[in-house]
């Protein structure tokens, strides 16, 4: 409840959360919100301008751009969220084990993470796509294989900070099982770090999925995806720039919403940041008042 109250105080964070929720709901119930079949070809409407029936116009095959934008939420956002959730779960499990038990477990997990993180993300993704083949599911598999190591390392660092606390040592001395200590004492205090790094990663993952689809390595036609829509409109980008505008704005809006929400979430979860932010606002207000008085005296 306190987290929600802190988020409400941040207007930009609240607007971003509303955009995210609306995007997810529209994506889940795409058949209800989409006015037309996104794969319906009608060559008589090829490159047709916007109208009441087709608010964003039609593409090179006469398909409804608005419907394709709505259906494109699923591969561009929803499936990326699924891949992120799997990556976070794998990284959290291994990160908790490495940070809490340390010793050989920590050494083995961290050496695997070092190996995975030694390869550039895009190179690793291209290698996985080259082995498994082109397709959205293979890109999501590649992202899962890449991201879990990064999450595991960050979560391990957070767990190690709390593993040396007095109440954790007291719980160990009391004979409480390690799994119970992790579940009851470690997970709640590290949840804020997990939530922040997860929300900050989703924006980059959406951009990466759209980038691979733009290159033709992601979801294949006739399915709708924002990056692929940009690629399809590339040939007429100077004569019909609005065809690139719709998917481009969709990507910018959703990625910006996740980034702003991540910043707001980090502030809402950390009382120190809330205090520093309030002090900064007070200092800015005082400086503005002082500046106005100085100008009036002149």
Secondary structure, DSSP 4 states (H G I P E B T S, - for coil): -HHHHHHHH-HHHHHHHHHHHHHHHHHHTHHHH-SS-TT---GGGTTPPP-SSSTT-B-TTS-BHHHHHHHHHIIIIIHHHHHHHHHHHHHHHHHHHHHHH-HHHHHHHHHHHHHHHTS-HHHHHHHHHHHH-SSHHHHHHHHHHHHHHHHHHHHHHHHHHHHTSHHHHHHHHTT--HHHHIIIIIHHHHHHHHHHHHHHHHHHHHHHHHHHHHTTSSS-TTS--HHHHHHHTGGGTTT-THHHHHHHHHHHHHHHHHHHHHHHHHHHH-HHHHHHHHHHHHHHHHHHHHHHHHHHH-
